[in-house]
Amino acid sequence: VFFFEAVFPSSMVSDFILLLLEGLAISHHFYTDKEEVVLWMNTVGPYHNRQETYKYFSLPFCVGTKKTISHYHETLGEALQGVELEFSGLDIKYKEEVLQTTYCDIELDKPKRDAFVYAIKNHYWYQMYIDDLPIWGIVGEADENGEDYYLWTYKKLEIGQNGNRIVDVNLTSEGKVKLVPNTRIPMSYSVKWKKSDVKFEDRFDKYLDPSFFQHRIHWFSIFNSFMMVIFLVGLVSMILMRTLRKDYARYSKEEEMDDMDRDLGDEYGWKQVHGDVFRPSSHPLIFSSLIGSGCQIFSVSLIVIIVAMIEDLYTERGSMLSTAIFVYAATSPVNGYFGGSLYAKQGGRRWIKQMFIGAFLIPAMVCGTAFFINFIAIYYHASRAIPFGTMVAVCCICFFVILPLNLVGTILGRNLSGQPNFPCRVNAVPRPIPEKKWFMEPAVIVCLGGILPFGSIFIEMYFIFTSFWAYKIYYVYGFMMLVLVILCIVTVCVTIVCTYFLLNAEDYRWQWTSFLSAASTAVYVYMYSFYYYFFKTKMYGLFQTSFYFGYMAVFSTALGIMCGAVGYMGTSAFVRKIYTNVKID
């Protein structure tokens, strides 16, 4: 904080600290009778394009008469998600009913009518908040012939209260008025209060959809994936244990031969590459940075899912994104530790460059995509356009939180586990790789390696996509935790089998092969996103399309890096184990 105050203006420092501290803040209001209740107007946009949102008053709605309002501080997650809360101007007091009252008039000239007609044609919906409870309403509707257009002018609010807290809000849109140029349209509202038995902790249950998320297909997909895990683990254990036992027996028999018999014998298999199997991978700087980033993404995923299981993060606007940013910054030492130690083991000397690449690999990818989409959002005047202050806050987190913590992790990794303690000595001259069948080539193994991991998660991908790109709130994080565990087990099993066959073909290029064969899951996820876009949604327009495919590319890449790191770590333990147990001259 003192450093910020010395470098940046005090207003920017205070905004930055507010964004950080309020990102995880939870504030619920206890009301007294006749206390002010604020109706916030959020955004408006096409129903089929959930992310294409605009400020509510970008449409020519009028504002209520009440002007004074306490200041609202948005969190970092809200700022990044395009939340644009503006005061409605409606005078609402706790437990005080309001009969139908006109709060303003719209002078409907031709440009305003055209704006409303365009919104009605594109099925515009708007969102409001009362005490953090979301309310949705539709702008208007057209007649059956599509010639006349009507605007809903009467907001009928029914608010449920339990003691001194608001637990339920319902909106009924009435007062359908035909849009005719050069007329005056009165906008009205009413407020009715009712007692409710809903507990404050359960007030978001009405927004959840158990029939969708807890459908039998969801349970069946989890059971199916679990059976796949049992099958794969059993198959790997049976094949590898039996095969390795035969290999060990054969190699032990060869050890008993004299030198002439051994020279005349037909030696083959993974033992022959013992002098090259622990040779540093090609491009070790990039490889170690990817492994460190993947370990960090796995840590973030695990922690955020656990937090979401304990705390109902979906009840707070932007809290999931704020939590993810906070956890990502806090777990930066994980990135530095695994990336720095691996780079040191592989003999890398440019460790500072590796630390910078590892620290900024994921942030640069995310920020680069967001920067590109931000240009389109600014062109569309969309609420998703990220404010300059928020960009500065994110950059400050990268440079003053993520980078120093990554440096700490790198130093610890290099000093604690950076020594190359391999069970086999690495030969000075690389062994030539013999020819093998086409299906044993690393490129083929990489392409096929992601099929089974994708098969274990693709049903869950549908539920996650639907909650993000459609109007569903994802809350079954227990399912997500199970799927994450299943994905890791399947990924490790598949990469171990692929690596065993590769080494048995006397090809020692297993590091990149194990990483890429697991990371290829991301390619199948991104291909599935194309199917989902064209067959499961009705999205349209440049902004929504670029937003969808841009952030799906970021999601798929992050998933691929995580799977690649998990696959490599599991395979590395397997390779070290089999070469430790065999006697080598």
GULO-623728 format. One record per residue (C-alpha): residue in one letter; residue number from 1; x, y, z. Coordinates in nm, 2 decimals, decimal comma. Example, Ala and Ser with C-alpha at 12.3 -4.5 7.8 and 13.67 -1.06 7.14 Angstrom:
<rs>
resn; resi; X; Y; Z
A; 1; 1,23; -0,45; 0,78
S; 2; 1,37; -0,11; 0,71
</rs>
This chain:
<rs>
resn; resi; X; Y; Z
V; 1; 0,00; 0,00; 0,00
F; 2; 0,28; 0,24; 0,09
F; 3; 0,45; 0,16; -0,24
F; 4; 0,12; 0,23; -0,43
E; 5; 0,08; 0,56; -0,25
A; 6; 0,43; 0,67; -0,35
V; 7; 0,38; 0,59; -0,72
F; 8; 0,01; 0,63; -0,79
P; 9; -0,24; 0,91; -0,71
S; 10; -0,43; 0,85; -0,38
S; 11; -0,76; 0,81; -0,56
M; 12; -0,63; 0,53; -0,78
V; 13; -0,48; 0,36; -0,47
S; 14; -0,81; 0,38; -0,28
D; 15; -1,00; 0,24; -0,58
F; 16; -0,75; -0,04; -0,63
I; 17; -0,77; -0,14; -0,26
L; 18; -1,15; -0,13; -0,27
L; 19; -1,15; -0,35; -0,57
L; 20; -0,92; -0,60; -0,40
L; 21; -1,09; -0,60; -0,06
E; 22; -1,45; -0,58; -0,18
G; 23; -1,39; -0,87; -0,43
L; 24; -1,47; -1,12; -0,16
A; 25; -1,69; -0,90; 0,06
I; 26; -2,04; -1,01; 0,16
S; 27; -2,28; -0,74; 0,27
H; 28; -2,64; -0,81; 0,34
H; 29; -2,88; -0,55; 0,46
F; 30; -3,09; -0,55; 0,78
Y; 31; -3,38; -0,32; 0,72
T; 32; -3,59; -0,11; 0,96
D; 33; -3,95; 0,00; 0,88
K; 34; -3,97; 0,27; 0,62
E; 35; -3,59; 0,25; 0,55
E; 36; -3,49; 0,31; 0,19
V; 37; -3,48; 0,01; -0,04
V; 38; -3,28; 0,06; -0,36
L; 39; -3,39; -0,07; -0,70
W; 40; -3,08; -0,09; -0,92
M; 41; -3,11; -0,10; -1,29
N; 42; -2,84; -0,32; -1,44
T; 43; -2,83; -0,40; -1,81
V; 44; -3,04; -0,47; -2,11
G; 45; -2,97; -0,68; -2,41
P; 46; -3,08; -0,96; -2,65
Y; 47; -3,21; -1,27; -2,48
H; 48; -3,02; -1,51; -2,71
N; 49; -2,69; -1,32; -2,65
R; 50; -2,63; -1,33; -2,28
Q; 51; -2,30; -1,15; -2,29
E; 52; -2,41; -0,87; -2,53
T; 53; -2,54; -0,63; -2,27
Y; 54; -2,58; -0,25; -2,25
K; 55; -2,66; 0,00; -1,99
Y; 56; -3,03; 0,00; -1,90
F; 57; -3,07; 0,37; -1,98
S; 58; -2,90; 0,32; -2,32
L; 59; -3,26; 0,26; -2,43
P; 60; -3,47; 0,58; -2,39
F; 61; -3,63; 0,48; -2,06
C; 62; -3,70; 0,76; -1,82
V; 63; -3,57; 0,79; -1,47
G; 64; -3,77; 0,82; -1,15
T; 65; -3,79; 1,15; -0,96
K; 66; -3,59; 1,04; -0,65
K; 67; -3,23; 1,17; -0,69
T; 68; -3,04; 1,12; -0,37
I; 69; -2,88; 0,78; -0,32
S; 70; -2,59; 0,63; -0,12
H; 71; -2,28; 0,56; -0,33
Y; 72; -2,24; 0,21; -0,48
H; 73; -1,89; 0,05; -0,49
E; 74; -1,85; -0,22; -0,75
T; 75; -1,62; -0,51; -0,70
L; 76; -1,34; -0,63; -0,93
G; 77; -1,55; -0,93; -1,05
E; 78; -1,85; -0,70; -1,12
A; 79; -1,63; -0,46; -1,32
L; 80; -1,49; -0,74; -1,53
Q; 81; -1,83; -0,90; -1,59
G; 82; -1,99; -0,58; -1,71
V; 83; -2,22; -0,51; -1,42
E; 84; -2,35; -0,15; -1,47
L; 85; -2,58; -0,07; -1,17
E; 86; -2,76; 0,26; -1,20
F; 87; -3,02; 0,40; -0,97
S; 88; -3,38; 0,37; -1,10
G; 89; -3,51; 0,68; -0,92
L; 90; -3,80; 0,49; -0,77
D; 91; -3,90; 0,57; -0,42
I; 92; -3,93; 0,23; -0,23
K; 93; -3,93; 0,20; 0,15
Y; 94; -3,92; -0,11; 0,36
K; 95; -4,28; -0,25; 0,43
E; 96; -4,44; 0,06; 0,28
E; 97; -4,68; -0,04; 0,00
V; 98; -4,71; 0,18; -0,31
L; 99; -5,02; 0,18; -0,53
Q; 100; -4,98; 0,22; -0,90
T; 101; -4,79; 0,55; -0,94
T; 102; -4,65; 0,72; -1,25
Y; 103; -4,29; 0,80; -1,19
C; 104; -4,20; 0,96; -1,53
D; 105; -4,31; 1,01; -1,89
I; 106; -4,14; 0,91; -2,22
E; 107; -4,16; 1,17; -2,49
L; 108; -4,17; 0,92; -2,78
D; 109; -4,02; 1,08; -3,09
K; 110; -3,92; 0,88; -3,40
P; 111; -3,56; 0,80; -3,29
K; 112; -3,68; 0,67; -2,95
R; 113; -3,95; 0,46; -3,11
D; 114; -3,69; 0,31; -3,35
A; 115; -3,47; 0,22; -3,05
F; 116; -3,76; 0,05; -2,87
V; 117; -3,87; -0,13; -3,19
Y; 118; -3,52; -0,26; -3,25
A; 119; -3,50; -0,38; -2,89
I; 120; -3,84; -0,56; -2,92
K; 121; -3,75; -0,72; -3,25
N; 122; -3,43; -0,86; -3,09
H; 123; -3,61; -0,98; -2,78
Y; 124; -3,44; -0,75; -2,54
W; 125; -3,46; -0,83; -2,17
Y; 126; -3,34; -0,61; -1,88
Q; 127; -3,21; -0,70; -1,54
M; 128; -3,26; -0,52; -1,20
Y; 129; -3,15; -0,58; -0,85
I; 130; -3,32; -0,53; -0,51
D; 131; -3,10; -0,62; -0,21
D; 132; -2,87; -0,83; -0,45
L; 133; -3,17; -1,04; -0,57
P; 134; -3,19; -1,03; -0,95
I; 135; -3,51; -0,95; -1,13
W; 136; -3,56; -0,99; -1,51
G; 137; -3,82; -0,83; -1,73
I; 138; -3,89; -0,80; -2,10
V; 139; -3,89; -0,47; -2,28
G; 140; -4,20; -0,53; -2,49
E; 141; -4,35; -0,75; -2,76
A; 142; -4,48; -0,74; -3,11
D; 143; -4,82; -0,85; -3,24
E; 144; -4,86; -1,17; -3,44
N; 145; -4,81; -1,00; -3,77
G; 146; -4,50; -0,82; -3,66
E; 147; -4,64; -0,48; -3,77
D; 148; -4,73; -0,32; -3,43
Y; 149; -4,50; -0,30; -3,13
Y; 150; -4,59; -0,26; -2,77
L; 151; -4,40; -0,15; -2,46
W; 152; -4,46; -0,27; -2,11
T; 153; -4,50; 0,04; -1,90
Y; 154; -4,61; -0,09; -1,56
K; 155; -4,36; -0,26; -1,32
K; 156; -4,56; -0,44; -1,05
L; 157; -4,32; -0,54; -0,77
E; 158; -4,40; -0,79; -0,51
I; 159; -4,14; -0,82; -0,23
G; 160; -4,13; -1,09; 0,03
Q; 161; -3,99; -1,01; 0,37
N; 162; -3,90; -1,23; 0,66
G; 163; -3,84; -1,02; 0,98
N; 164; -3,61; -0,74; 0,89
R; 165; -3,47; -0,90; 0,57
I; 166; -3,58; -0,92; 0,20
V; 167; -3,60; -1,28; 0,09
D; 168; -3,80; -1,27; -0,23
V; 169; -3,87; -1,04; -0,52
N; 170; -4,11; -1,09; -0,81
L; 171; -4,18; -0,86; -1,11
T; 172; -4,50; -0,86; -1,32
S; 173; -4,49; -0,65; -1,64
E; 174; -4,83; -0,50; -1,73
G; 175; -4,96; -0,19; -1,91
K; 176; -4,90; -0,28; -2,27
V; 177; -4,89; 0,04; -2,47
K; 178; -4,86; 0,06; -2,85
L; 179; -4,55; 0,25; -2,98
V; 180; -4,68; 0,55; -3,18
P; 181; -4,44; 0,84; -3,27
N; 182; -4,49; 1,18; -3,11
T; 183; -4,69; 1,05; -2,81
R; 184; -4,63; 1,06; -2,44
I; 185; -4,60; 0,72; -2,26
P; 186; -4,64; 0,72; -1,88
M; 187; -4,42; 0,48; -1,69
S; 188; -4,56; 0,35; -1,36
Y; 189; -4,48; 0,11; -1,07
S; 190; -4,63; -0,03; -0,76
V; 191; -4,49; -0,21; -0,46
K; 192; -4,66; -0,48; -0,25
W; 193; -4,50; -0,63; 0,06
K; 194; -4,59; -0,98; 0,19
K; 195; -4,47; -1,20; 0,47
S; 196; -4,26; -1,50; 0,36
D; 197; -4,15; -1,81; 0,54
V; 198; -3,84; -1,84; 0,32
K; 199; -3,52; -1,83; 0,52
F; 200; -3,26; -1,57; 0,42
E; 201; -3,00; -1,84; 0,36
D; 202; -3,24; -2,01; 0,11
R; 203; -3,36; -1,71; -0,08
F; 204; -3,16; -1,79; -0,39
D; 205; -3,30; -2,14; -0,42
K; 206; -3,58; -2,02; -0,64
Y; 207; -3,32; -1,93; -0,91
L; 208; -3,17; -2,27; -0,91
D; 209; -3,28; -2,55; -1,15
P; 210; -3,25; -2,89; -0,98
S; 211; -3,45; -3,06; -1,26
F; 212; -3,18; -2,96; -1,50
F; 213; -2,86; -3,00; -1,30
Q; 214; -2,97; -3,31; -1,11
H; 215; -3,12; -3,48; -1,41
R; 216; -3,07; -3,85; -1,44
I; 217; -2,84; -3,79; -1,74
H; 218; -2,61; -3,59; -1,51
W; 219; -2,60; -3,87; -1,26
F; 220; -2,55; -4,13; -1,53
S; 221; -2,26; -3,94; -1,69
I; 222; -2,09; -3,93; -1,35
F; 223; -2,14; -4,30; -1,30
N; 224; -2,03; -4,37; -1,66
S; 225; -1,71; -4,17; -1,60
F; 226; -1,65; -4,34; -1,27
M; 227; -1,68; -4,68; -1,44
M; 228; -1,44; -4,56; -1,71
V; 229; -1,19; -4,47; -1,43
I; 230; -1,22; -4,82; -1,27
F; 231; -1,18; -4,98; -1,61
L; 232; -0,88; -4,77; -1,70
V; 233; -0,70; -4,81; -1,37
G; 234; -0,76; -5,18; -1,37
L; 235; -0,64; -5,21; -1,73
V; 236; -0,33; -5,00; -1,67
S; 237; -0,25; -5,19; -1,35
M; 238; -0,30; -5,53; -1,52
I; 239; -0,12; -5,46; -1,85
L; 240; 0,17; -5,26; -1,71
M; 241; 0,22; -5,48; -1,40
R; 242; 0,22; -5,80; -1,60
T; 243; 0,42; -5,65; -1,88
L; 244; 0,67; -5,48; -1,65
R; 245; 0,71; -5,80; -1,45
K; 246; 0,80; -5,99; -1,77
D; 247; 1,03; -5,70; -1,87
Y; 248; 1,21; -5,72; -1,53
A; 249; 1,24; -6,10; -1,56
R; 250; 1,38; -6,07; -1,91
Y; 251; 1,63; -5,80; -1,81
S; 252; 1,73; -5,99; -1,50
K; 253; 1,80; -6,30; -1,72
E; 254; 2,01; -6,09; -1,95
E; 255; 2,21; -5,97; -1,65
E; 256; 2,31; -6,33; -1,58
M; 257; 2,44; -6,38; -1,93
D; 258; 2,81; -6,33; -2,01
D; 259; 2,92; -6,04; -2,23
M; 260; 2,93; -6,25; -2,56
D; 261; 2,58; -6,40; -2,50
R; 262; 2,44; -6,05; -2,42
D; 263; 2,59; -5,91; -2,74
L; 264; 2,44; -6,19; -2,95
G; 265; 2,10; -6,16; -2,77
D; 266; 1,81; -5,98; -2,91
E; 267; 1,78; -5,68; -2,67
Y; 268; 1,49; -5,45; -2,71
G; 269; 1,25; -5,25; -2,51
W; 270; 1,24; -4,95; -2,28
K; 271; 1,56; -5,04; -2,10
Q; 272; 1,77; -4,96; -2,41
V; 273; 1,69; -4,59; -2,38
H; 274; 1,80; -4,57; -2,01
G; 275; 2,09; -4,34; -2,11
D; 276; 1,85; -4,09; -2,28
V; 277; 1,52; -4,11; -2,11
F; 278; 1,62; -3,84; -1,86
R; 279; 1,77; -3,61; -2,12
P; 280; 1,64; -3,26; -2,10
S; 281; 1,34; -3,19; -2,32
S; 282; 1,36; -2,97; -2,62
H; 283; 1,29; -2,61; -2,55
P; 284; 1,31; -2,66; -2,17
L; 285; 1,23; -2,29; -2,09
I; 286; 0,89; -2,31; -2,25
F; 287; 0,82; -2,66; -2,13
S; 288; 0,90; -2,58; -1,76
S; 289; 0,69; -2,26; -1,78
L; 290; 0,39; -2,46; -1,92
I; 291; 0,43; -2,73; -1,64
G; 292; 0,44; -2,46; -1,37
S; 293; 0,14; -2,28; -1,52
G; 294; -0,05; -2,61; -1,54
C; 295; 0,02; -2,69; -1,18
Q; 296; -0,10; -2,35; -1,08
I; 297; -0,42; -2,38; -1,28
F; 298; -0,49; -2,72; -1,12
S; 299; -0,44; -2,56; -0,77
V; 300; -0,67; -2,27; -0,86
S; 301; -0,94; -2,51; -0,99
L; 302; -0,92; -2,73; -0,68
I; 303; -0,93; -2,44; -0,43
V; 304; -1,21; -2,25; -0,61
I; 305; -1,43; -2,56; -0,63
I; 306; -1,38; -2,63; -0,26
V; 307; -1,46; -2,27; -0,17
A; 308; -1,77; -2,28; -0,40
M; 309; -1,88; -2,61; -0,23
I; 310; -1,84; -2,45; 0,12
E; 311; -1,97; -2,09; 0,03
D; 312; -2,26; -2,02; -0,21
L; 313; -2,06; -1,79; -0,43
Y; 314; -2,34; -1,77; -0,69
T; 315; -2,54; -1,55; -0,44
E; 316; -2,29; -1,26; -0,48
R; 317; -2,25; -1,07; -0,81
G; 318; -1,90; -1,13; -0,95
S; 319; -1,78; -1,33; -0,64
M; 320; -1,68; -1,63; -0,84
L; 321; -1,45; -1,43; -1,07
S; 322; -1,32; -1,22; -0,78
T; 323; -1,24; -1,54; -0,59
A; 324; -1,07; -1,70; -0,89
I; 325; -0,85; -1,39; -0,94
F; 326; -0,76; -1,38; -0,57
V; 327; -0,67; -1,75; -0,55
Y; 328; -0,47; -1,73; -0,88
A; 329; -0,26; -1,45; -0,74
A; 330; -0,22; -1,63; -0,41
T; 331; -0,11; -1,96; -0,57
S; 332; 0,17; -1,80; -0,78
P; 333; 0,44; -1,96; -0,57
V; 334; 0,31; -2,30; -0,70
N; 335; 0,38; -2,19; -1,05
G; 336; 0,73; -2,07; -0,96
Y; 337; 0,81; -2,38; -0,75
F; 338; 0,73; -2,64; -1,01
G; 339; 0,84; -2,45; -1,31
G; 340; 1,17; -2,33; -1,15
S; 341; 1,26; -2,67; -1,01
L; 342; 1,19; -2,85; -1,34
Y; 343; 1,40; -2,59; -1,53
A; 344; 1,69; -2,63; -1,29
K; 345; 1,67; -3,01; -1,31
Q; 346; 1,70; -2,98; -1,69
G; 347; 2,01; -2,77; -1,66
G; 348; 1,85; -2,44; -1,75
R; 349; 2,05; -2,13; -1,68
R; 350; 1,82; -1,84; -1,78
W; 351; 1,60; -1,89; -1,48
I; 352; 1,49; -1,52; -1,46
K; 353; 1,36; -1,53; -1,81
Q; 354; 1,18; -1,86; -1,73
M; 355; 1,03; -1,70; -1,42
F; 356; 0,89; -1,41; -1,62
I; 357; 0,75; -1,64; -1,89
G; 358; 0,59; -1,87; -1,63
A; 359; 0,44; -1,57; -1,44
F; 360; 0,29; -1,40; -1,73
L; 361; 0,20; -1,69; -1,96
I; 362; -0,17; -1,72; -1,85
P; 363; -0,23; -1,35; -1,76
A; 364; -0,09; -1,25; -2,10
M; 365; -0,32; -1,50; -2,28
V; 366; -0,63; -1,39; -2,08
C; 367; -0,55; -1,01; -2,10
G; 368; -0,47; -1,03; -2,47
T; 369; -0,80; -1,20; -2,55
A; 370; -0,99; -0,95; -2,32
F; 371; -0,81; -0,66; -2,49
F; 372; -0,92; -0,77; -2,83
I; 373; -1,28; -0,83; -2,73
N; 374; -1,27; -0,50; -2,54
F; 375; -1,22; -0,31; -2,87
I; 376; -1,54; -0,48; -3,01
A; 377; -1,73; -0,40; -2,68
I; 378; -1,62; -0,03; -2,70
Y; 379; -1,74; -0,02; -3,06
Y; 380; -2,08; -0,16; -2,96
H; 381; -2,09; 0,06; -2,65
A; 382; -2,16; -0,26; -2,45
S; 383; -2,14; -0,28; -2,08
R; 384; -1,88; -0,55; -2,12
A; 385; -1,62; -0,29; -2,21
I; 386; -1,36; -0,30; -1,92
P; 387; -1,30; 0,04; -1,76
F; 388; -0,95; 0,18; -1,76
G; 389; -0,93; 0,17; -1,38
T; 390; -1,01; -0,20; -1,38
M; 391; -0,73; -0,26; -1,63
V; 392; -0,49; -0,08; -1,41
A; 393; -0,60; -0,28; -1,11
V; 394; -0,55; -0,61; -1,29
C; 395; -0,20; -0,50; -1,42
C; 396; -0,11; -0,40; -1,06
I; 397; -0,21; -0,75; -0,94
C; 398; 0,01; -0,90; -1,21
F; 399; 0,32; -0,69; -1,14
F; 400; 0,30; -0,64; -0,77
V; 401; 0,14; -0,96; -0,65
I; 402; 0,18; -1,24; -0,90
L; 403; 0,54; -1,16; -1,01
P; 404; 0,69; -1,13; -0,66
L; 405; 0,52; -1,45; -0,53
N; 406; 0,63; -1,63; -0,85
L; 407; 0,99; -1,52; -0,77
V; 408; 0,96; -1,66; -0,42
G; 409; 0,83; -1,99; -0,56
T; 410; 1,11; -2,01; -0,82
I; 411; 1,38; -1,95; -0,57
L; 412; 1,24; -2,22; -0,34
G; 413; 1,20; -2,46; -0,62
R; 414; 1,55; -2,42; -0,75
N; 415; 1,70; -2,46; -0,40
L; 416; 1,48; -2,73; -0,25
S; 417; 1,42; -2,96; -0,55
G; 418; 1,63; -2,83; -0,84
Q; 419; 1,90; -3,10; -0,83
P; 420; 1,89; -3,36; -1,11
N; 421; 1,87; -3,67; -0,90
F; 422; 1,78; -3,91; -1,18
P; 423; 1,81; -4,29; -1,13
C; 424; 2,01; -4,32; -1,46
R; 425; 2,31; -4,14; -1,60
V; 426; 2,24; -3,94; -1,92
N; 427; 2,47; -4,04; -2,21
A; 428; 2,68; -3,77; -2,37
V; 429; 2,57; -3,86; -2,72
P; 430; 2,19; -3,90; -2,79
R; 431; 2,09; -4,25; -2,90
P; 432; 1,94; -4,27; -3,26
I; 433; 1,57; -4,34; -3,26
P; 434; 1,48; -4,65; -3,46
E; 435; 1,20; -4,66; -3,71
K; 436; 0,86; -4,78; -3,58
K; 437; 0,51; -4,84; -3,69
W; 438; 0,30; -4,53; -3,78
F; 439; 0,07; -4,56; -3,49
M; 440; 0,36; -4,54; -3,25
E; 441; 0,47; -4,20; -3,38
P; 442; 0,45; -3,92; -3,12
A; 443; 0,22; -3,72; -3,34
V; 444; -0,04; -4,00; -3,36
I; 445; -0,01; -4,06; -2,98
V; 446; -0,07; -3,69; -2,92
C; 447; -0,39; -3,69; -3,14
L; 448; -0,54; -4,00; -2,98
G; 449; -0,44; -3,92; -2,62
G; 450; -0,71; -3,67; -2,55
I; 451; -1,01; -3,88; -2,66
L; 452; -1,07; -4,07; -2,34
P; 453; -1,02; -3,77; -2,10
F; 454; -1,26; -3,57; -2,31
G; 455; -1,50; -3,86; -2,30
S; 456; -1,50; -3,85; -1,92
I; 457; -1,59; -3,48; -1,90
F; 458; -1,80; -3,38; -2,21
I; 459; -2,14; -3,43; -2,04
E; 460; -2,02; -3,20; -1,76
M; 461; -1,90; -2,95; -2,03
Y; 462; -2,26; -2,93; -2,15
F; 463; -2,38; -2,83; -1,80
I; 464; -2,10; -2,58; -1,75
F; 465; -2,15; -2,42; -2,10
T; 466; -2,52; -2,39; -2,04
S; 467; -2,47; -2,22; -1,70
F; 468; -2,23; -1,97; -1,85
W; 469; -2,37; -1,90; -2,19
A; 470; -2,74; -1,94; -2,10
Y; 471; -2,96; -1,83; -1,81
K; 472; -2,87; -2,11; -1,56
I; 473; -2,69; -2,08; -1,23
Y; 474; -2,43; -2,35; -1,18
Y; 475; -2,44; -2,47; -0,82
V; 476; -2,35; -2,85; -0,82
Y; 477; -1,98; -2,80; -0,75
G; 478; -1,97; -3,15; -0,59
F; 479; -2,03; -3,28; -0,94
M; 480; -1,75; -3,06; -1,07
M; 481; -1,51; -3,18; -0,80
L; 482; -1,58; -3,55; -0,89
V; 483; -1,53; -3,47; -1,26
L; 484; -1,20; -3,30; -1,19
V; 485; -1,08; -3,60; -1,00
I; 486; -1,20; -3,84; -1,27
L; 487; -1,03; -3,62; -1,54
C; 488; -0,70; -3,63; -1,36
I; 489; -0,70; -4,00; -1,30
V; 490; -0,80; -4,08; -1,66
T; 491; -0,54; -3,83; -1,80
V; 492; -0,26; -3,99; -1,59
C; 493; -0,36; -4,34; -1,69
V; 494; -0,38; -4,26; -2,06
T; 495; -0,04; -4,07; -2,06
I; 496; 0,13; -4,35; -1,87
V; 497; 0,01; -4,61; -2,13
C; 498; 0,11; -4,39; -2,42
T; 499; 0,45; -4,32; -2,27
Y; 500; 0,51; -4,69; -2,20
F; 501; 0,44; -4,78; -2,56
L; 502; 0,66; -4,49; -2,68
L; 503; 0,96; -4,60; -2,46
N; 504; 0,91; -4,96; -2,56
A; 505; 0,95; -4,85; -2,92
E; 506; 1,29; -4,71; -2,80
D; 507; 1,18; -4,35; -2,84
Y; 508; 1,29; -4,14; -2,55
R; 509; 1,10; -3,82; -2,64
W; 510; 0,84; -3,87; -2,37
Q; 511; 0,83; -3,53; -2,20
W; 512; 0,66; -3,33; -2,47
T; 513; 0,46; -3,64; -2,59
S; 514; 0,31; -3,70; -2,24
F; 515; 0,23; -3,32; -2,20
L; 516; 0,07; -3,28; -2,55
S; 517; -0,12; -3,61; -2,55
A; 518; -0,29; -3,50; -2,23
A; 519; -0,33; -3,14; -2,35
S; 520; -0,50; -3,25; -2,67
T; 521; -0,81; -3,28; -2,46
A; 522; -0,84; -2,91; -2,51
V; 523; -0,87; -2,95; -2,89
Y; 524; -1,17; -3,18; -2,85
V; 525; -1,33; -2,94; -2,60
Y; 526; -1,29; -2,65; -2,84
M; 527; -1,43; -2,86; -3,12
Y; 528; -1,73; -2,94; -2,90
S; 529; -1,77; -2,57; -2,84
F; 530; -1,84; -2,53; -3,21
Y; 531; -2,11; -2,79; -3,19
Y; 532; -2,26; -2,63; -2,89
Y; 533; -2,26; -2,28; -3,05
F; 534; -2,43; -2,39; -3,37
F; 535; -2,67; -2,65; -3,24
K; 536; -2,75; -2,56; -2,87
T; 537; -2,76; -2,18; -2,88
K; 538; -2,92; -1,90; -3,09
M; 539; -2,63; -1,66; -3,06
Y; 540; -2,57; -1,41; -3,34
G; 541; -2,37; -1,10; -3,42
L; 542; -2,00; -1,01; -3,42
F; 543; -1,97; -0,92; -3,05
Q; 544; -2,13; -1,23; -2,91
T; 545; -1,96; -1,46; -3,16
S; 546; -1,61; -1,31; -3,09
F; 547; -1,68; -1,32; -2,71
Y; 548; -1,79; -1,68; -2,73
F; 549; -1,51; -1,82; -2,94
G; 550; -1,24; -1,59; -2,78
Y; 551; -1,31; -1,69; -2,42
M; 552; -1,38; -2,06; -2,52
A; 553; -1,03; -2,06; -2,67
V; 554; -0,89; -1,92; -2,34
F; 555; -1,09; -2,18; -2,14
S; 556; -0,97; -2,47; -2,37
T; 557; -0,61; -2,36; -2,36
A; 558; -0,61; -2,33; -1,98
L; 559; -0,77; -2,67; -1,95
G; 560; -0,51; -2,82; -2,20
I; 561; -0,22; -2,67; -2,00
M; 562; -0,37; -2,81; -1,68
C; 563; -0,43; -3,16; -1,82
G; 564; -0,08; -3,15; -1,98
A; 565; 0,09; -3,07; -1,65
V; 566; -0,11; -3,34; -1,47
G; 567; -0,03; -3,60; -1,74
Y; 568; 0,34; -3,51; -1,73
M; 569; 0,37; -3,52; -1,35
G; 570; 0,20; -3,86; -1,33
T; 571; 0,41; -4,00; -1,62
S; 572; 0,73; -3,85; -1,47
A; 573; 0,67; -4,04; -1,15
F; 574; 0,60; -4,36; -1,35
V; 575; 0,92; -4,33; -1,56
R; 576; 1,13; -4,26; -1,26
K; 577; 0,98; -4,56; -1,08
I; 578; 1,04; -4,82; -1,36
Y; 579; 1,40; -4,71; -1,42
T; 580; 1,47; -4,71; -1,04
N; 581; 1,37; -5,08; -1,02
V; 582; 1,58; -5,21; -1,30
K; 583; 1,95; -5,29; -1,27
I; 584; 2,16; -5,08; -1,51
D; 585; 2,53; -5,10; -1,57
</rs>
